[in-house]
Amino acid sequence: MERKLGHRRQGSIELLEAIGVVNENGIVNPSMPPVPPPLSFDYVLVAKNSDDEEKHHSGKQIAFIDALKAKKLMIRKFRDDEKVYFCIRAPKVIFETYRYLLKVSDACNWSCEQQGTIPQSTRIRIVDFILHHTSINSDGVSEYLPDLMKQNVFETHFCLHEKKDQRELKQTWARWSACFRGQPITNVRNYLGEKVALYFLWLGWYTFLLIPASVIGLIVFLYGLAFFSTSPLIQEVCHSDTIMCPLCDKTCNVWKLSDTCMYAKVNLLFDNEGTVAFAMFMAVWATVFLEFWKHHRSSYVSAWRVFDWCEEEEELILEIVNNEHCQPKIQRHYYLRSAIVLVLVTLMLLVIIGLTHALVVFRVIATVLLAEHSSWKVISENSQTVALMLGAVLHFLTITVMTRVNCKIAMKLTEIENKYSQASHERGFTVKMFIFQFFTLFSSLIYTAFFLGRINGHPGGYVRISGRWRLEECHPSGCLTDLFIQMSIIMVLKQTFNNIFEYSGPWFRGWLKRKETQKLKRRCFKCYKKECMHAVVGSELCDNCNLENLYRNYGLHETDCFSLFNEFLEMVIQFSFTTIFVAAFPLAPLLALLNNIIEIRLDAIKMVSLERRLVPTKANDIGVWTDVLEAIGVLAVIANGLVIGISSDFIPRLVYQYYYGPCAISNTTGIDCMVGYINNTLSTASIKDESVRKDFLFNQMITNSGKIVTHCSYRDYRSNEDYSLTNQFWVILAARLVFIILFEHVVVIFKCVASWFVPNPPLDVRNERRYDKLKRLKEELRAQRSHQDTFTKQNEHDNDIRTFKQRKTNKLNSM
C-alpha cells in the first residue's frame, strides 16, 4: 500500500512540538501561508512637510515618486501639518511576473509563490527591492533612496503592521506570560518571513538544549561544593604557616598562605575532577546541538517549500521585475582589493590586541596604586583581586564602545570588496564583524587563561613594565579563579545591560514619537470592524483610519537590515562564552539559559509591538552563521583542552598524586595522596640573595605580627639555590602536552561520531521531497500530454476540414 506523504507533518517538527520548543496550533500544511486581501499598503515613504523646504529637495522628491509611478506602482499621498506619507501599493502584474520567473528558475521553483498565491510578506519584499533599486538622475549622477535619505529628501521608510496578524502574535507569542510556551514558528514565518522564523527556531532549540548543559554544569559546581571543607588541598591552605613573598613593590608585605583560605575554596568549586568531564561533554554538546539544528531546519524549510531556495537567484528575479532591460552584473575577483582588505583586517586585529595589552597595563598599575594609596584596608590587602574586577568592568565598557567601531569598520571593508550581490555582501560583513567582536571579547580572556602568572618571572627576576611595575601573579591555589571572575562579570553585565537597553531603548524612543503624533485617535467603527473580520476583495480603510494607522507605525522604533543581524551576533557571542571557556565557568550554560528564556520573548515583543515591521526575507538557512557556529565548536575543543591542560591544576595534581606524592613514594595506607601538594608547588626565595634584595625592601619582610623573615615562598617549580626550573616542571609540562593532544583527539572522535549519528537531511524529509518531485513530474507530464493531445486533436480537426473542402472542390470541378 502506497504511503501518503504529501499531507504528513515531518517527525522533527512533531518532536519539537512535543518538547515545547514550538507550538504550531494544529497547522498541518505550513507551506501555504494565508493570503487575506490587505487593508493597508505595501510600503510607506515619509517626508517632511515644511513650507521653507528647499526647492531642489522637493524636486528630487517629485522625481523619485514619478520614477516609482513609471514602474506601475500605485502611490497615494496623505498629508498633515508636519509630514507627507507616500503610501505605495504594487499592482497584480508585478507579482504575476515574479511568480512566473520563480516557476522557470532553477533553484526557486519550489516556493509557494509559484503555486498561485502571493502572501503579504512577499509583496513587501518585492516593493522594498524596487524602492531601493530605483534611482533619479541628479547632475549626471544616479541617486538611490539611501542617498536621498542622507540629503533629507525623505525622512524614513517602512512597511506596515497588519493589525489582525499582529494581534494574534501578541496573544500567542509576543508576551511575557508565554515564556514557557512553544513558539508559533509558522505564524512567525507568515508574518515576518523565513529568516526571522529560522532565527527564533534556532534560538528556541539552543535554549532547550541548554537545559541538560545547565544541569550538568550545576552538578559539577555542587560536586566542588560537596568537598568545600574536607578537601586536603583546602585544609593545607587554611592551616598553613607558610610565609609568601610580597605581591607588589614597596607597600605589600609578606603574608601567610592561610590568609587566602576562602580564595582557595572558591577555586576548588571550578577546578576539580568534574571539570574535565564537563568540558568534554560541552564540546560534544556543541556538535549535537548543531547537527540536530540542521536536522530540524531541514524539516521546516522542506515543509515551507524553500529547501532549494537560492537568495542570489531570487535577487536576479527581482532585478528583472524591477527592470526588464537590466544587464547582468559581471562577477570579478579583485586581488588588489582583497589584499587591501586583508591588511586592514590584520591592522584592526592588532589594534584590538593592543587594547588588551592596555587592559593588562591598567590592572598592573591599578594593583600598585590601590595597594599604596587606598585608605580602605580591605582594598589595599586585596588590591590584585579588586584590580582584576575593575579590569573586567573596563573590559565590558571597551566591548560596548568597540562594538559600534567594529560595525562601521566591517561595513567599510565590505564596501571596499565590492561584492556582486546582497547575499555575498551580507556574508562578508558577518564574518568580519564576528572576527572583530570575537577578538574584542576574548583577547583579554585568552591572556588571563594562558599567560597570567606564567610570564611574570620570580623573586630576583621579576618581569616589569617599563622597568617599574611588576606583572600580575596567579593565586597559589591556581589561575582558574581569575578567569572565572572575569568571565562571570563580563557575561552577567553584558546580558543584563543588553536586555535592559534592548527593551527600554525602543520603548522610550517609541513613546517620544507617539507623544509627537498624538492626533486623530478617534477611529471609524466601520473600518475597525473591517480589520477584525475577514476582509473581502477591494476592502479599504477610510482616510481617517489610514492616517491613524500611519501614525501608529511611524511612532514605532525604526528597524533596518542590521536589526536581525544584531540579535544573531548577540546570541552567537553568548554561544562562544557558553562553550569556549566553559571549563573555567561551569555555570555559564545556566546563565545563558536564564537569559534566553527572557531573550526569546523580549525579541518577540520588540519585533511585534515596539519596532516597525521588519522587511520579510525568504531564506532556507541561517546563512554563514552555521559556519561560524561550527568554527566555534572547533575552538571550544582547543580552548577547553588548553584551559584544563595549562590553566587548571588538574595535570599538576595528577602528576603529584602518581609520581611525587606520598602514595607514589611508598605503599602507605590511611594517608590522602594529595597531602603536601600545595607545599610541593611552592619554591623559596632567600632575602640573603642580592637579586632578591633588589625586589623587596626591608620593611616588606615584616609579618603582621612584627616578625622579620629571611625567606618567603612563591608559586613555581624552581630551585631554591639558582632559581632554575626543576625536573618536576618539565615532567608536568610534558604531561600537560600529552593531555592536550589526547583530550582533543578523543573529543574530536566523539564529535565525528555524533555528527555521523544524526542524518542530515532527515529521512522523512528526503522521502517527502522525492514524493513531491515525483508528483510534480507526473503533473508536468500530464500537462504536456494534455497539451499534446489537444494539439493532435486540433491538427486532426484541421485536416478533416481541409479534406472536406478538398472533396467539395473536387466535386464542383467534376460538375
C-alpha positions in Angstrom: 0.0 0.0 0.0 1.4 3.4 -1.0 2.3 5.6 1.9 0.6 9.0 1.9 3.4 11.5 2.4 2.0 14.6 0.9 -0.1 15.8 3.8 2.0 14.4 6.7 4.0 16.6 9.1 7.7 15.9 9.5 8.7 13.9 12.5 11.2 16.5 13.5 8.5 19.2 13.7 6.4 16.8 15.8 9.4 16.2 18.1 9.9 20.0 18.6 6.3 20.5 19.4 6.3 17.6 21.9 9.3 19.0 23.8 7.7 22.5 23.8 10.1 24.3 21.5 7.4 25.1 19.0 3.6 25.3 19.1 2.0 25.2 15.6 -1.6 25.2 16.9 -2.6 22.3 14.7 -1.1 23.6 11.4 -0.7 20.5 9.2 0.5 22.0 5.9 2.6 25.1 6.7 3.8 25.6 3.1 0.8 27.7 2.1 0.6 31.0 4.2 -2.8 32.6 4.5 -3.3 35.4 1.9 -6.0 37.8 3.2 -6.6 40.8 0.9 -4.5 43.6 2.5 -6.4 46.5 4.1 -3.2 48.6 4.3 -0.4 49.5 1.9 2.7 47.5 0.9 5.1 50.3 1.8 5.3 53.8 3.1 7.7 56.7 2.4 7.8 59.6 4.8 9.0 63.2 4.0 8.8 66.4 6.0 6.0 68.8 5.1 7.7 72.1 5.5 6.9 75.4 3.8 10.5 76.5 3.9 11.7 73.3 2.3 14.4 73.7 -0.3 13.2 73.6 -3.8 15.7 71.0 -5.0 14.6 68.7 -2.2 11.1 69.0 -3.4 12.1 68.4 -7.0 14.0 65.3 -6.1 11.1 64.1 -4.1 8.7 64.5 -7.1 11.2 62.9 -9.5 11.6 59.8 -7.3 7.8 59.4 -6.9 7.4 59.8 -10.7 10.1 57.1 -11.2 8.1 54.8 -9.0 4.9 55.5 -10.9 6.7 54.7 -14.1 7.2 51.3 -12.7 3.4 50.9 -12.4 3.5 51.4 -8.6 0.3 52.9 -7.2 1.0 55.8 -4.8 -1.4 57.6 -2.6 -0.5 60.7 -0.6 -1.6 61.6 2.9 -0.6 64.9 4.4 -0.7 66.5 7.8 0.9 69.6 9.3 4.4 68.1 9.6 4.7 65.0 7.4 3.8 63.7 4.0 3.2 60.0 3.7 3.6 58.4 0.3 1.7 55.1 0.6 2.7 52.5 -2.1 0.8 49.5 -3.4 2.1 47.3 -6.2 -0.3 46.1 -9.0 -1.0 42.5 -9.7 1.0 42.4 -12.9 4.3 42.8 -10.9 3.5 39.8 -8.8 2.4 37.7 -11.8 5.8 38.4 -13.4 7.6 37.5 -10.2 5.6 34.2 -9.9 6.3 33.2 -13.5 10.0 33.9 -13.1 10.1 31.7 -10.0 8.4 28.9 -11.8 11.0 28.9 -14.6 14.0 29.4 -12.4 16.5 26.7 -11.4 16.5 26.9 -7.6 13.4 28.8 -6.6 10.6 26.9 -8.4 9.6 25.0 -5.2 8.4 28.2 -3.5 4.8 28.5 -2.6 4.6 31.7 -4.6 4.5 29.8 -7.8 1.6 27.7 -6.6 -1.0 30.5 -7.1 -0.6 32.8 -4.0 1.4 35.9 -3.2 1.4 36.5 0.6 1.8 39.9 2.0 5.3 39.2 3.2 6.4 38.6 -0.4 4.6 41.8 -1.6 6.5 43.8 0.9 9.9 42.2 -0.1 9.3 42.9 -3.8 8.3 46.5 -3.2 11.2 47.1 -0.9 13.6 45.8 -3.5 12.1 48.1 -6.2 12.3 51.1 -3.9 16.0 50.5 -3.1 16.8 49.9 -6.8 15.0 52.9 -8.2 17.2 56.0 -9.0 16.8 59.5 -10.3 19.4 61.5 -12.2 20.8 64.5 -10.4 23.5 66.4 -12.3 24.5 63.3 -14.2 24.7 61.1 -11.0 22.3 58.4 -10.2 20.9 58.8 -6.7 19.0 56.0 -4.9 16.7 56.0 -1.9 19.6 55.8 0.7 21.3 58.8 -1.0 18.0 60.8 -0.9 17.5 60.0 2.8 21.0 61.2 3.6 20.0 64.5 1.9 16.7 64.6 3.9 14.6 64.4 0.8 12.9 61.5 2.6 12.9 61.1 6.3 12.2 57.4 6.6 10.5 54.3 5.0 8.8 51.3 6.5 6.2 48.6 5.9 3.0 48.5 7.9 2.0 46.1 10.6 -1.3 44.2 9.8 -3.4 44.7 12.9 -5.1 41.3 12.8 -1.9 39.3 12.4 -0.1 41.5 14.9 -2.9 40.9 17.5 -2.7 37.2 17.0 1.0 37.1 17.5 0.7 39.2 20.6 -1.8 36.8 22.1 0.1 33.6 21.3 3.8 34.6 21.3 4.9 38.2 21.9 4.0 38.5 25.6 5.8 37.7 28.9 3.2 35.3 30.0 4.1 33.0 27.1 7.7 32.5 28.3 7.3 28.8 28.9 5.1 28.1 25.8 6.2 26.8 22.4 6.7 29.3 19.6 4.2 29.5 16.6 7.1 29.4 14.2 4.9 29.0 11.1 2.9 32.1 12.0 6.1 34.0 12.6 7.2 32.9 9.2 4.0 34.0 7.6 4.3 37.5 9.2 8.0 38.3 9.5 9.5 36.0 6.8 11.5 32.8 6.8 14.8 34.4 8.0 13.2 35.7 11.3 11.4 32.5 11.8 14.6 30.5 11.4 16.3 32.7 14.0 13.6 32.1 16.6 13.6 28.3 15.7 17.4 28.2 16.2 17.1 30.2 19.4 14.4 28.0 20.8 16.3 24.8 20.0 19.5 26.3 21.5 17.6 27.3 24.7 16.1 23.9 25.0 19.5 22.1 24.7 20.9 24.5 27.3 18.8 22.6 29.9 20.9 19.4 30.1 24.1 21.5 29.9 22.9 23.7 32.8 22.0 20.7 34.9 25.4 19.0 34.4 27.2 22.3 35.0 25.3 22.8 38.2 26.2 19.2 39.2 29.9 20.0 38.6 29.5 23.1 40.8 27.8 21.2 43.6 30.5 18.5 43.3 33.1 21.1 44.2 30.8 22.4 46.9 30.5 19.0 48.5 34.2 18.9 49.1 34.3 22.5 50.0 35.7 22.0 53.5 37.0 18.4 53.6 39.5 18.6 50.7 43.1 18.1 51.8 44.1 20.9 49.5 41.8 23.3 51.3 43.0 22.1 54.6 46.6 22.5 53.7 46.0 26.1 52.6 43.8 27.1 55.5 46.1 25.7 58.2 49.4 26.6 56.6 52.1 28.7 58.3 53.9 29.3 55.0 55.1 32.9 54.5 54.5 34.1 51.0 56.5 36.7 49.1 55.0 40.2 48.7 52.6 40.6 45.8 53.7 44.1 44.9 56.5 46.6 45.5 57.1 48.9 48.4 53.8 48.7 50.3 52.9 45.0 50.1 54.3 42.9 53.0 54.9 39.2 53.3 51.7 37.3 54.1 50.5 33.9 55.3 49.2 31.4 52.8 46.3 30.7 55.2 45.1 34.3 54.7 43.7 33.1 51.3 41.7 30.2 52.6 38.4 31.4 51.1 40.0 32.1 47.8 41.3 28.5 47.6 37.8 27.2 48.4 36.2 29.2 45.6 38.9 28.0 43.2 38.0 24.3 44.1 34.4 24.9 43.1 35.5 25.2 39.4 38.9 23.5 39.3 38.1 19.9 40.2 37.9 16.5 38.5 34.4 17.1 37.2 35.6 20.0 35.1 37.4 17.7 32.7 34.3 15.5 32.1 32.1 18.7 31.7 34.5 20.3 29.2 34.4 17.1 27.1 30.6 17.0 27.4 30.2 20.6 26.3 32.5 20.0 23.2 30.3 17.1 22.1 27.2 19.0 23.1 28.1 21.8 20.7 28.2 19.2 17.8 25.0 17.5 18.8 23.3 20.9 19.0 24.5 21.9 15.5 23.7 18.6 13.9 20.2 18.4 15.3 19.7 22.0 14.4 20.4 21.2 10.8 18.0 18.2 11.2 15.2 20.4 12.4 15.9 23.2 9.9 15.7 20.8 7.0 12.3 19.7 8.2 10.9 23.2 8.4 12.4 24.5 5.2 11.1 21.4 3.4 7.6 22.0 4.8 7.8 25.6 3.8 8.9 24.6 0.2 12.1 26.6 0.4 14.6 23.7 0.7 16.3 24.6 -2.6 15.8 28.3 -2.3 18.7 30.5 -3.6 18.9 34.1 -2.4 21.2 35.1 -5.3 18.8 33.7 -7.8 15.8 35.5 -6.3 17.9 38.7 -6.5 18.2 38.1 -10.2 14.5 37.6 -10.5 13.8 40.8 -8.6 16.2 42.6 -10.8 14.1 41.6 -13.8 10.9 42.5 -12.0 12.3 45.9 -11.3 13.7 46.5 -14.8 13.1 44.1 -17.7 16.1 45.6 -19.5 18.6 45.1 -16.7 22.1 43.9 -17.5 23.8 41.0 -15.6 26.4 42.1 -13.1 29.8 40.9 -14.1 31.5 39.0 -11.2 35.1 39.8 -10.8 37.7 38.9 -8.1 39.8 42.0 -7.3 43.1 40.7 -5.9 44.2 44.2 -5.0 41.0 44.9 -3.1 41.3 41.6 -1.3 44.9 42.2 -0.3 44.0 45.7 1.0 41.1 44.3 3.0 43.3 41.6 4.4 45.9 44.1 5.5 43.3 46.4 7.1 41.6 43.5 8.9 45.1 42.5 10.3 45.7 46.1 11.4 42.3 46.2 13.1 43.0 43.0 15.0 46.4 44.4 16.1 44.5 47.4 17.5 42.1 45.2 19.4 45.0 43.2 20.8 46.7 46.4 21.7 43.6 47.3 23.7 44.0 44.0 25.6 47.6 45.0 26.4 46.3 48.3 27.7 43.9 46.5 30.0 46.8 44.4 31.3 48.8 47.6 32.0 45.7 49.1 33.7 45.4 46.1 36.0 49.1 46.2 36.9 49.1 49.9 37.7 45.8 49.7 39.5 47.1 46.9 41.7 50.1 49.1 42.7 48.0 52.3 43.2 45.3 50.5 45.2 47.9 48.8 47.4 49.9 52.0 48.0 47.2 54.7 48.3 43.9 53.1 49.2 42.6 54.3 52.6 40.4 51.1 52.9 42.4 48.2 54.4 40.2 45.6 52.7 41.0 47.1 49.3 44.7 47.5 49.9 45.1 43.9 51.2 43.1 42.5 48.2 44.4 45.0 45.6 45.1 42.4 43.0 41.5 40.9 43.1 40.0 44.4 43.1 42.1 45.4 40.1 41.0 42.3 38.3 37.4 43.1 38.9 37.9 46.8 37.8 39.7 45.5 34.7 36.7 43.3 33.9 34.3 46.2 34.2 36.6 48.3 32.0 36.7 45.4 29.5 32.9 45.4 29.4 32.9 49.2 28.6 35.5 48.6 26.0 33.4 45.9 24.4 30.4 48.3 24.3 32.3 51.1 22.6 34.2 48.8 20.2 31.0 47.1 19.1 30.0 50.3 17.3 33.5 50.9 16.0 33.8 47.3 14.7 30.4 47.6 12.9 31.4 50.7 11.0 34.8 49.4 10.0 33.4 46.0 9.0 30.9 47.8 6.8 33.6 49.9 5.1 35.8 46.9 4.5 32.9 45.0 2.9 32.1 48.0 0.7 35.8 48.0 -0.5 35.4 44.4 -1.5 32.6 45.4 -3.8 30.6 42.2 -3.6 28.4 41.2 -6.5 25.2 40.5 -4.6 23.4 41.5 -1.4 23.7 37.9 -0.1 27.5 37.8 -0.6 27.8 41.3 0.8 25.9 40.2 4.0 28.2 37.1 4.3 31.3 39.2 4.1 30.1 41.7 6.6 29.0 39.0 9.0 32.4 37.2 9.0 34.4 40.4 9.5 32.1 41.7 12.3 32.2 38.4 14.2 36.0 38.2 13.9 36.3 41.7 15.3 33.8 41.1 18.1 35.4 37.7 19.0 38.9 39.3 19.4 37.4 42.2 21.3 35.6 39.9 23.8 38.1 37.1 24.1 41.6 38.7 23.8 41.6 39.6 27.5 40.2 36.2 28.5 42.9 34.5 26.4 45.6 36.5 28.3 44.1 35.6 31.7 43.7 31.9 30.7 47.1 31.2 29.2 49.6 34.0 30.1 48.6 35.4 33.5 51.1 34.2 36.1 53.3 32.4 33.6 55.4 35.3 32.3 55.7 37.4 35.5 59.1 36.0 36.5 60.3 35.2 40.0 61.9 36.9 43.0 65.1 38.4 41.9 64.0 38.2 38.2 60.5 39.8 38.0 59.3 41.0 34.6 58.4 44.6 34.8 56.5 47.1 32.5 58.9 50.0 31.7 61.2 48.5 34.3 58.8 49.8 37.0 55.6 47.8 37.5 55.6 44.1 38.2 53.3 41.9 36.1 50.4 40.1 37.9 50.7 36.8 39.6 48.3 33.9 40.0 47.0 32.9 43.4 48.8 29.9 44.9 45.5 27.9 44.6 45.6 28.3 40.8 44.8 30.7 38.0 41.4 29.5 37.1 39.6 31.7 39.6 40.9 34.8 37.9 39.4 33.6 34.6 36.2 32.7 36.4 35.9 36.2 37.9 36.5 38.0 34.6 34.1 35.7 32.7 31.3 36.0 35.2 31.5 39.8 35.4 31.5 40.2 31.6 28.8 37.7 31.0 26.4 39.0 33.7 27.0 42.7 32.8 26.7 42.1 29.1 23.5 40.1 29.3 21.9 42.3 31.9 22.6 45.6 30.2 21.8 44.3 26.8 18.4 43.1 27.8 17.7 46.4 29.7 18.7 48.6 26.7 17.1 46.3 24.2 13.7 46.7 25.7 13.9 50.2 27.2 15.5 51.9 24.2 12.8 51.1 21.6 10.1 51.6 24.2 11.3 55.0 25.2 12.0 56.2 21.7 8.6 54.9 20.6 7.0 56.8 23.5 8.6 60.0 22.4 7.4 59.6 18.8 3.9 58.8 20.0 3.9 62.0 22.0 4.8 63.9 18.9 1.9 62.3 16.9 -1.0 62.3 19.3 -3.6 63.0 16.7 -6.8 61.5 15.2 -7.2 59.0 18.0 -10.9 58.5 17.2 -11.5 55.5 15.0 -14.1 54.8 12.4 -16.1 51.9 13.8 -16.9 50.6 10.3 -13.2 50.3 9.4 -12.4 48.8 12.7 -14.8 46.0 12.1 -13.2 45.5 8.7 -9.8 44.9 10.2 -11.1 42.4 12.8 -13.4 40.5 10.4 -12.5 38.6 7.3 -11.6 41.2 4.6 -13.2 41.0 1.2 -11.6 41.9 -2.1 -11.5 45.7 -2.6 -11.7 46.4 1.2 -10.3 49.9 2.0 -10.0 51.9 5.1 -11.2 55.5 5.3 -8.7 58.3 5.2 -9.0 59.0 8.9 -8.2 55.3 9.8 -5.4 55.2 7.2 -3.7 58.2 8.7 -4.1 56.9 12.2 -2.5 53.6 11.1 0.4 55.6 9.6 0.9 57.5 12.8 0.9 54.3 14.8 3.5 52.6 12.7 5.6 55.8 12.3 5.7 56.0 16.1 7.4 52.7 16.5 11.2 52.2 16.7 13.0 52.2 13.4 14.4 48.9 12.0 17.0 48.2 9.3 19.0 45.4 7.8 21.1 45.2 11.0 18.2 44.6 13.3 18.2 40.8 12.9 21.9 40.7 12.5 22.4 42.2 15.9 20.2 39.6 17.5 22.2 36.8 15.9 25.5 38.3 16.8 24.5 38.7 20.5 23.4 35.0 20.7 26.4 33.6 18.8 28.8 35.5 21.1 26.8 34.1 24.1 27.3 30.6 22.5 31.0 31.3 22.4 31.0 32.1 26.1 29.0 29.0 26.8 31.4 26.6 25.0 34.9 28.0 24.6 35.9 28.7 28.3 33.3 26.6 30.0 35.9 24.6 31.8 36.6 27.8 33.9 32.9 28.7 34.4 30.6 25.6 34.5 27.6 27.9 35.4 27.8 29.7 32.0 25.1 27.4 30.4 22.8 28.1 33.4 23.2 31.9 33.0 22.7 31.6 29.2 19.5 29.5 29.8 18.0 32.1 32.2 18.9 34.9 29.8 17.5 33.1 26.7 14.1 32.4 28.3 13.8 36.2 28.6 15.5 36.9 25.3 13.0 35.0 23.2 10.0 36.9 24.5 12.0 40.2 24.5 12.9 39.9 20.8 9.3 38.8 20.0 7.8 41.8 21.8 10.3 44.1 20.2 9.6 42.9 16.6 5.8 42.7 17.0 4.9 45.6 19.4 7.8 48.1 19.8 9.5 48.1 16.4 8.4 48.8 12.9 7.7 45.6 10.9 10.9 44.0 9.5 11.0 43.5 5.8 10.2 39.8 5.5 13.2 37.9 4.0 13.0 34.5 2.5 15.8 32.1 3.4 16.3 28.3 3.9 19.1 28.6 6.5 20.6 31.0 9.0 23.4 31.6 6.4 27.0 32.0 7.3 26.2 31.8 11.0 26.2 28.0 10.6 29.8 28.1 9.6 30.6 30.5 12.4 29.0 28.1 14.9 30.9 25.1 13.6 34.2 27.1 13.9 33.2 28.0 17.5 32.7 24.2 18.1 36.2 23.5 16.9 37.7 26.4 19.0 35.8 25.1 22.0 37.7 21.8 21.8 41.0 23.5 21.5 40.4 26.2 24.2 38.9 23.8 26.8 41.8 21.4 26.2 44.3 24.2 26.8 42.4 25.6 29.8 42.4 22.2 31.6 46.0 21.4 30.4 47.6 24.8 31.1 45.4 27.0 33.3 43.9 24.3 35.6 45.9 22.5 38.2 44.3 19.2 37.1 47.5 17.9 35.5 49.9 19.0 38.3 47.7 17.3 40.8 47.7 14.1 38.8 51.5 14.1 38.4 51.9 14.8 42.1 49.4 12.0 43.1 51.1 9.3 41.0 54.7 10.4 40.8 55.7 12.8 43.6 53.1 12.3 46.4 53.1 10.1 49.4 51.2 7.3 47.6 53.8 7.2 44.8 56.8 7.1 47.2 55.5 4.3 49.5 52.6 2.0 49.9 51.2 3.9 52.8 47.6 3.5 53.8 45.3 5.9 55.6 47.0 8.9 54.1 45.4 11.0 51.4 47.5 11.0 48.2 47.2 14.8 47.9 48.7 15.7 51.3 51.6 18.1 50.8 50.6 19.1 47.3 50.4 22.9 48.0 53.9 23.0 49.6 55.2 20.9 46.6 54.1 23.7 44.2 55.9 26.4 46.1 59.5 27.5 45.8 61.5 29.5 48.3 63.4 32.8 47.9 66.1 34.0 50.3 66.4 37.6 51.2 70.2 37.0 51.5 70.3 36.8 47.8 71.4 40.1 46.2 68.9 39.9 43.3 66.0 39.3 45.7 67.0 42.2 48.0 66.6 44.5 45.0 63.0 43.4 44.6 61.9 43.6 48.3 62.5 46.3 50.8 63.4 45.5 54.4 60.0 46.7 55.8 58.2 44.4 53.3 59.7 41.3 55.0 58.0 42.0 58.3 54.9 40.0 59.1 51.7 41.4 60.6 52.8 40.0 64.0 56.1 42.0 63.7 58.4 39.0 62.9 61.2 39.6 60.5 61.6 36.8 57.9 64.6 35.9 55.8 62.8 33.5 53.4 59.4 33.7 51.6 57.6 31.3 49.2 56.2 31.8 45.7 54.3 29.6 43.3 56.6 28.0 40.8 58.8 24.9 40.3 62.3 26.4 40.7 65.5 25.5 42.5 66.0 27.3 45.8 69.6 27.9 45.0 69.9 29.3 41.5 66.1 29.7 40.7 66.4 27.4 37.6 63.4 25.3 36.6 63.3 21.9 38.3 62.9 18.5 36.7 59.3 18.4 38.1 58.4 21.4 35.9 59.5 19.6 32.8 57.6 16.4 33.8 54.4 18.4 34.4 54.9 20.3 31.1 55.2 17.0 29.2 52.1 15.7 30.9 50.2 18.8 30.0 51.1 18.4 26.3 50.2 14.8 26.3 46.9 15.5 27.9 46.0 18.3 25.5 46.7 16.0 22.5 44.7 13.1 23.9 41.9 15.3 25.0 41.5 17.0 21.6 41.7 13.7 19.7 39.2 11.9 21.9 36.8 14.8 21.8 37.1 15.2 18.0 36.4 11.4 17.6 33.2 11.8 19.8 32.2 14.9 17.7 32.6 12.9 14.5 30.6 10.0 15.8 27.8 12.4 17.0 27.9 14.1 13.6 27.6 10.8 11.8 24.8 9.6 14.1 22.4 12.4 13.1 21.3 12.1 9.5 21.0 15.4 7.6 18.6 15.9 6.0 16.3 13.6 7.9 15.0 10.5 6.0 11.4 11.7 6.2 12.5 15.0 4.5 14.2 13.0 1.8 11.1 10.8 1.3 8.8 13.9 1.3 11.0 15.6 -1.3 11.1 12.6 -3.5 7.3 12.3 -3.2 6.9 15.9 -4.2 9.3 15.7 -7.1 7.5 12.6 -8.4 4.1 14.2 -8.0 5.4 17.4 -9.8 6.9 15.4 -12.6 3.7 13.5 -13.1 1.7 16.7 -13.2 4.1 18.2 -15.7 3.9 15.0 -17.8 0.1 15.1 -17.7 0.0 18.7 -18.6 2.4 18.1 -21.5 0.4 15.1 -22.8 -2.8 17.0 -22.4 -1.3 19.8 -24.4 0.0 17.3 -26.9 -3.4 15.6 -27.2 -5.2 19.0 -27.6 -2.7 19.9 -30.3 -3.2 16.5 -32.1 -6.9 16.8 -32.0 -6.7 20.3 -33.3 -4.5 19.1 -36.2 -6.9 16.2 -36.9 -9.8 18.7 -36.9 -7.9 21.0 -39.3 -7.1 18.0 -41.5 -10.7 16.9 -41.6 -11.8 20.4 -42.6 -9.1 20.6 -45.3 -10.2 17.2 -46.6 -13.8 18.1 -46.6 -13.0 21.3 -48.5 -10.8 19.5 -51.0 -13.6 16.9 -51.7 -16.1 19.7 -52.1 -13.8 21.5 -54.5 -13.1 18.3 -56.5 -16.9 17.6 -56.7 -17.6 21.1 -58.0 -14.8 20.8 -60.6 -16.1 17.5 -61.8 -19.5 19.0 -62.5 
